[in-house]
C-alpha cells in the first residue's frame, strides 16, 4: 500500500524576503506613515523655533527626501554585507555605508 502524500516543503527565509521586497518595490506608497513623521518633524522643529508652521507640501518633500535617503543607505549597507559574504546587514555595514 503506497499512499501518495504531498509533502509540504518549507521555503527558505530568503525566498519570503525576496517576495516581500518585490512587492514593496512595485508599490508607490510611502514607507513611513505620514502622521508619525509629521509629529517627529514638528518635535524637531520646536527645538529651533517655537510656533513654527509647516505647509503640507513641505512635509511631503521632507518625507520623500527622508525615505530616499534611508532606501539609499540600506542599499549601500546591503552591498557591504554582500561583500563580506553575508545576507544580513549589521550595524557596521550601516556605519560603513554612511561613511562612503
VOPAGU-2260 file (C-alpha; in pm, 1 decimal, decimal comma):
REM VOPAGU-2260
SITE   aa  ch    i         X         Y         Z
SITE  UNK   A    0       0,0       0,0       0,0
SITE  UNK   A    1     159,8     317,8    -111,3
SITE  UNK   A    2     -19,4     631,4     -20,8
SITE  UNK   A    3      93,8     934,3    -211,6
SITE  UNK   A    4     104,1    1212,7      40,4
SITE  UNK   A    5     215,4    1550,1     -72,8
SITE  UNK   A    6     494,0    1670,9     145,0
SITE  UNK   A    7     475,8    2043,8     202,4
SITE  UNK   A    8     824,3    2180,0     161,5
SITE  UNK   A    9     937,1    2462,1     382,5
SITE  UNK   A   10    1064,3    2762,2     192,7
SITE  UNK   A   11    1384,8    2935,7     280,4
SITE  UNK   A   12    1356,5    3263,2     466,5
SITE  UNK   A   13    1532,6    3437,0     180,3
SITE  UNK   A   14    1255,1    3333,4     -59,9
SITE  UNK   A   15     990,4    3504,0     151,0
SITE  UNK   A   16    1209,7    3809,6     196,6
SITE  UNK   A   17    1264,0    3842,0    -177,7
SITE  UNK   A   18     888,8    3811,8    -236,5
SITE  UNK   A   19     822,7    4090,4      16,2
SITE  UNK   A   20    1092,6    4311,9    -137,0
SITE  UNK   A   21     946,9    4270,8    -486,3
SITE  UNK   A   22     600,1    4356,1    -354,2
SITE  UNK   A   23     728,4    4674,5    -187,9
SITE  UNK   A   24     924,4    4776,9    -497,1
SITE  UNK   A   25     609,2    4756,9    -709,1
SITE  UNK   A   26     414,8    4986,6    -478,3
SITE  UNK   A   27     447,7    5362,0    -476,7
SITE  UNK   A   28     316,2    5408,0    -123,5
SITE  UNK   A   29     512,7    5591,0     139,7
SITE  UNK   A   30     718,8    5368,1     364,4
SITE  UNK   A   31     696,8    5583,2     676,6
SITE  UNK   A   32     342,2    5657,7     797,2
SITE  UNK   A   33     254,9    6024,2     740,3
SITE  UNK   A   34     115,3    6125,0    1080,3
SITE  UNK   A   35     407,0    5995,3    1294,5
SITE  UNK   A   36     654,2    6151,4    1050,0
SITE  UNK   A   37     481,0    6488,8    1075,5
SITE  UNK   A   38     483,4    6469,2    1456,6
SITE  UNK   A   39     855,5    6392,2    1451,1
SITE  UNK   A   40     929,2    6684,7    1217,8
SITE  UNK   A   41     721,7    6916,5    1438,0
SITE  UNK   A   42     903,5    6796,5    1750,0
SITE  UNK   A   43    1244,1    6854,4    1591,0
SITE  UNK   A   44    1134,8    7196,1    1459,7
SITE  UNK   A   45    1029,7    7302,2    1812,6
SITE  UNK   A   46    1394,1    7274,9    1919,9
SITE  UNK   A   47    1484,0    7554,1    1677,9
SITE  UNK   A   48    1181,7    7782,7    1685,3
SITE  UNK   A   49     852,0    7763,9    1870,1
SITE  UNK   A   50     520,6    7818,3    1691,3
SITE  UNK   A   51     669,9    7718,4    1358,0
SITE  UNK   A   52     412,7    7636,9    1090,2
SITE  UNK   A   53     496,6    7396,1     809,9
SITE  UNK   A   54     294,5    7353,2     491,2
SITE  UNK   A   55     171,8    7011,6     378,1
SITE  UNK   A   56     390,4    7031,0      67,3
SITE  UNK   A   57     696,2    7082,8     287,7
SITE  UNK   A   58     608,4    6776,4     496,4
SITE  UNK   A   59     566,0    6576,1     176,9
SITE  UNK   A   60     900,4    6695,0      38,0
SITE  UNK   A   61    1078,5    6618,6     367,0
SITE  UNK   A   62     923,1    6272,6     383,0
SITE  UNK   A   63    1014,3    6195,8      22,4
SITE  UNK   A   64    1374,3    6307,0      78,7
SITE  UNK   A   65    1400,0    6112,6     406,4
SITE  UNK   A   66    1268,0    5792,9     252,3
SITE  UNK   A   67    1502,7    5827,8     -45,1
SITE  UNK   A   68    1797,9    5871,2     190,2
SITE  UNK   A   69    1702,8    5570,2     403,5
SITE  UNK   A   70    1647,5    5348,2      98,4
SITE  UNK   A   71    1983,6    5450,6     -47,0
SITE  UNK   A   72    2154,3    5389,8     288,2
SITE  UNK   A   73    2007,5    5039,6     316,7
SITE  UNK   A   74    2103,4    4957,1     -42,3
SITE  UNK   A   75    2463,0    5059,6      26,4
SITE  UNK   A   76    2473,7    4869,8     355,5
SITE  UNK   A   77    2332,9    4561,9     181,3
SITE  UNK   A   78    2617,9    4580,3     -70,6
SITE  UNK   A   79    2863,8    4599,3     219,9
SITE  UNK   A   80    2709,4    4287,7     374,4
SITE  UNK   A   81    2717,2    4102,0      42,1
SITE  UNK   A   82    3083,2    4198,2       4,2
SITE  UNK   A   83    3153,5    4014,5     331,2
SITE  UNK   A   84    2952,7    3712,9     207,0
SITE  UNK   A   85    2659,6    3777,2     441,6
SITE  UNK   A   86    2288,9    3807,7     372,0
SITE  UNK   A   87    2203,3    4012,5     680,7
SITE  UNK   A   88    2315,9    4370,2     734,6
SITE  UNK   A   89    2479,4    4461,5    1061,2
SITE  UNK   A   90    2541,7    4795,6    1234,5
SITE  UNK   A   91    2897,9    4800,1    1099,8
SITE  UNK   A   92    2754,5    4786,6     745,0
SITE  UNK   A   93    2535,1    5088,4     814,8
SITE  UNK   A   94    2831,0    5280,4     959,7
SITE  UNK   A   95    3045,1    5198,8     657,0
SITE  UNK   A   96    2765,7    5294,8     416,0
SITE  UNK   A   97    2724,1    5628,7     593,1
SITE  UNK   A   98    3099,3    5693,7     568,2
SITE  UNK   A   99    3109,2    5617,8     196,5
